[in-house]
Amino acid sequence: MAPEVARDKASFMVQAKSLSLAVSLNTTTSLFMAQTVLRVFAAVSTLAAICVMATSSQTIVLFGFTIRAHYSYSSATRFLFATDAIVCASSLLSLIFVYHLSRSGSNLKTCFYLFLHDMVITVLAISGCAAGTAVGYISRYGEEKMGWMAVCNRVKSFCNHMTISMVLSYVAFLSYLALAVMSSNKVMYEANGEYQRNERQACP
């Protein structure tokens, strides 16, 4: 009777481990898929934002003077353009890294590097969005106390293009914010797994 109980117990343990391994593999596959989709989404969003911003130009004649509005005339929008370019390039490069992780397997060190990358890009993206939003608000609504007049009532087409570019930049930021959260959870999962492995090895 005892050998049968032992065999049943061993069989149950094997099935439990197999089920746990299957769930872990399924979770890992879903995680890498989500990582890939969000990075592609961020790259496409920033690339579209760059294209819209680069082509947003409008020329008007005011009091006999020709005035041209272009993103390069503002340091804030130039900064947004640069951050979008960096986010786009980083997204494409990180896709290679994520693909390598999906093929070779992840560990605590690589997961931490991925989290660090996502966190830096998230901060960079929101800094560019914040700079663009500040100058965009002043351009659209002005600031009476500072004596700054709104200009979007005269260059509506330019401002509308810049607004679209800003929205696309914020979409990329939200994508990286989600990626940073996912990467931090992955780091915690790998750290917990490594701790448990070390505990099992320490036990006699």
Secondary structure by P-SEA (a helix, b strand, c coil): caaaaaaaaaaaaaaaaaaaaaaaaaaaaaaaaaaaaaaaaaaaaaaaaaaaaaabbbbbbcccbbbbbcccccaaaaaaaaaaaaaaaaaaaaaaaaaaaaaccccaaaaaaaaaaaaaaaaaaaaaaaaaaaaaaaaaccccccccccccccaaaaaaaaaaaaaaaaaaaaaaaaaaaaaaaaaaaaaaaaaaaaaaaacc
